[in-house]
Amino acid sequence: MGDVAMTIPVIKQLLQQHPELKISFVSNKSFKPMFFGIDRLRFVEAETKGKHKGILGIYRLCKEIMSEEQPIDAVADFHGVLRSFMMQFFLKLKGIPMATIDKGRAEKKKLTAKENKQNIPLKSSFERYAEVIKKLGLSLLLEKKPLENIKQPLPILAEKWFDHKTVIGIAPFAKHPEKVYPPEKMKLLISLLKAEGAVVLLFGGGKQETALLVEWENDFGGNVINLAGLFNLSEELSMISHLTVMVSMDSANMHLASLVGVPVVSVWGPTHPNAGFYGWGQSTENMVSVDLSCRPCSVFGNKKCYRGDHACMEEITHLDIYQKLIPFLKK
């Protein structure tokens, strides 16, 4: 989800700079709400666990794309994985020009090496997406400014939570466990925020995550509210657009908040913004991390801590995160 969200600032600027352009964006149908309201963009729903599963399914998807009224003049592959390569194969048979993302795997390997590490800023994913567009012969100048905060209509159930002056979202989980801040420390942070009178909205996804957040809601009571399992993506985006600030890991929620122009205090452990996945328009002043020679040990946070102590997260205190939130509490 995070990768898909990161395409949107690039796509918006591409459409702004090329008023003659129309885009058909192909992705998992569950991500469609992120593209709501983008003029001249048609979202093509890929049902990768249904009718578009496997090679025959990809062939069927390509046939559907080609049969639409909007013709395809070129294909920009932002994903660079087996499924998108299969799509390229079938569409190339029609003589359609193609361009594929360069993920910079060799330089990212040096960034995460145990020895002779080269921890320097690499191209961001946004820049890599823009390069794909340029390979197709289109100009694109990325203006790296935050997206406008347009507050979207709230679900009726959520309106009462936003009557308060300060509403803080906390997304304490990530796809990979190594990127998750210790839950017992996160609870200490929530205690401080509740004492400040802030409303804390808890965002999550899976069954285990939801169960833990329900437990936290019951433990804290009052203005600490679990949202996991209660709302769809469109509704969550609308609530995020009304937040004072979001607290997240290096995860999709950082990018979702960036899409609606909400500042993010992000917590980074085994991964590092130098890999190119920092949120669009987010200030690095709001990043929380510790400086360790072993960081980053992986690009995506999907590798076990080879030191065995998870120091990149354990050495971050809840007060370190709280200090970043103080300016938002005073608003």
N, C-alpha and C positions, 0 to 999 in steps of 0.2 A: 504493500500500500504506500509506503514512504517513497519508493522509487517513482510510482505513478504520480503521486502528489508533486514531486519535484519537477515533473514535466510541465506543469500548468503555468508557472510564471514565464517559461520560455515560449509556450504556445500562445499565451496572451500577447506577448510582445511581438511575436511573429505575425499574428493577425492584425495587430495595430499598425505595423510597419508595411504590411502588404494587404491593402483593402480589397484587392482583387482575388485574394486567396480564400479557398475553402478547405477545411480539414475533416477527414474521416479518422477518428481516433478509435483504435481497436484495443479493447482491454477487457478484463474480467467484469462481468455485468454488475458485480457488487460495488464497483468503484464509480459508477455513473453519477451519483450525487455530487461528487467533487467537481464535475464539469457543468453543473447547472448554470445557465445564464450566459454561457460563452457564445457570442454571436458567431455565425458561420462555422460552427463546429458540430459535426454529427457524431454522436457516440455509438459505436458498433459494439453490441454486447457479445462477448465471447463466452460461451458456455463450455468451459474446458473440462468440466466433470459430467457434461451431458452430451448434447448432439455434436459438439466440436472437439470431443476427446479423441486423441490418437491421430495417426496420419490421415485416415479417411475423414475424421472430423475437421482437421485443419484444411483439407481439400474442400470440404463442404463450406467452411467459413470463407475461404477465398472466392468460391463461386458466388456466395451470397454478396460479398463485397462488390464483385465485378458486375453483378446484376442490378445493383442499385442505380437510381437515376443519376446520382452524382458520380461522374467518371473519375478514375484514378490516373493521374498523370505521373506520379512518382511515389516511392515508398521510402519513408525514413524509419529505420529500425532502431528504436531507442533502447531496446532490451538486450539484444545480442545473445539469445539463448536458443536451445534446440527448436523450441516451438516457433520462434520468430524466423529462424533459418528455414524451417519447412515452409512457412508462408512465403518467404522470399523465393524459394524454389518454384512454387506453383505460380506466383505472380510474374516471375521473370519469364516464364514460358509465353506470357502475353507481351513481352518486349517492354515491360515497364522499368524505368531506371530505378536503381536501388542505392541506398547508402546506409551503412551500419555504424553503430557506436564503437569507438575505440575505448575500452574500459581501462586501459593503462595498467594491465595486470603486472607487467614487469616492474614498473616503478612502485606499485603498491606492495609488491613482494619485498622490495628494499625498505619500504616504509615500516613494515612489520617484522623485519628480520631480527633474530635474537642477537646476532653479532653484525658489526659494521652497519648498523641501522642508519638510514638516511631519512631522518624525520623532518621533512621539509614540506611546505604546502604544495599539494598537487592540484591539477585542474579540478574544479568542482564538477559535479554531475550536470549542473546547469550549462557550464561551458562545453561539456562533452556533447550534450544534446544540441547545443547551438552549432557545434562543428558538423554534426550530421546534416543539419539543414543547409549549411554552407556547401557541403559536398554535392548537394543537389543543384547548386547554382543560385540559391537565394541568399540575399544579404540579410544579416541580422545583427543588430547592435543591442547587447544586453545592458539595460540600465538597472543597476543593482540597488534599487530602492524598495522599501517595504510595500507590499500590496495594501491598498486602501482598506481600512476597517469599516466595512459596511455591515451593520448589525442586521441580521436576518430575523424574521418573525419567530418568536419562541413557541415551543409547545405549551399549551395551556397549563399543563401540570407543572411546568418549570418556571412560570412567571413569578411566583412568590419568592423564589430563591434569588432573584435578581433585583429585589427591592432594596437590598443592602448596598452600601457604598463600595465595599471590596468583596469581589467574588473571585476566588482562586481555584483554578482547575489543577488537579494532581493526577497525572497518568504514571503510576509507579512501576509499570511493567514494560517489557520489551519482548521481541520475538525470541531472543536468546537469553537464558538465565544470567549469563556472565555480565550482561549490561544492566541488570536490575540492582538498584540501590537496596541495601539490607532493609527489609520491612520493619524491623524493630526501630531502626533509626528514622525511617520515614514517619512512623507514628509519633516520635518525639517532635518532629517538625510540625505535624498536624496539631499537636497539643499547643504549641506556641502560637500557631495561626488562629486557632479557636480562641485562645486567651486574648488575642488582639481584636476579636469581634468579627473576624472575616468568615464568610461562608466558604466552605471547602467542598467542591464537587469532585467526586472520585470517578475516574474514567478507567475502564478495563474491557476485557473481551471474553476470554475463555471461561469455562466452567469453574476451574480452580481459582482463577483471578476473581471472578464474581463472588464466589463463596468467601474469600478473604475480605473483599471490600464490604460485603454485607456484615461481616464480623466487626470490621472497623466502625461501620456506621452504628452498629449496636453498642459498641464499646464507648464511643464518643457521644452519641446522641446529638441533639440540638442541630447545629448548623453544619454538620459533617454528613454529606449525603452521597450514597452510592448511586451511580447512574448505569452501571454495567448491567446489560441484559434488559434494560427498560426502554431503550430508544434505538432507532435505526441510525444509520450513518448521517443521513440528511438532518435529522433532529439534533444529533450530537454536534454537527457543524454549526447549526444555528445557535446552540448554547455556547460553543467555543467562541463565536463571534462577539458575545456579550461579556466574556471574561475580562477581569482586570489584568490578569497574567496567567499563563499556564506553566506548571512545573512538569517537566517530562524527562525521560531518559533520552538517549540517542535512539529515537523511535519514531514511528509514524505520526504520533500525536504532535511532535515538534513541527512536522511538516504541515499537518492539518491546521494548526494554529497560525502558521506562517501564511497559509492560503487566505485566511480571513483577517490578516493584519493585526494579530494579537501577539504581544511580546511573550517570549518564552525564556524561562530560567531552565537551562538544560544541564543535566548531570551526565558527565562522561567518565567512563571507567576504562575498559580495555581498548575502546575505540578512540579515534581522535579526529577532530575537524579537518586536519591536514589531508585526510583521505578524500575529502571533497563532498561530504554529506551534511554540511551545516545548513540549518534552516534558512530559506530565502529571506533576506532583509533583516535577519536577526543580529543583534549586537553581540559581539564576542565578550563584551563586558558582563553579559548575563550568563556566561558559561561557568560551570563549576567542575573543577578537576584538580588532580594533584600531579605534580611534575615528577614522573618516575622514568628511569632509563629504559624500562621494559615496555613502556607505552609508545605507540599502540602495539599490542601483540597480535591483533588481527584486524582485518578491514571491517568485518561485519559483527564482531563479538561472538562468533560461533565456535571459538576454541577455548578449551579449559585453561585456566590460569596455570602456566607451567611452574610458577613459583610456589603455588599451593596456598597462598595466603590472601589472594584477592585484594591486595593492598590498594589497588587503584580505586576501589570503592570503600574499603574498610577505613582508609585514612581520611575520607571526607566525612566531616561531622555534620550533624543536622544544623548546627549554627552556621556553617559555611554556606549552606543553601539559604538559611533564614536571612543572612546578611544581604544577599542579592535581592531578597524580596522586600526589604525595609522600604526602599523608595516607592514601591507600589502600595504598601500599606498606608503611606502618608498621603496618598492622592485623595 
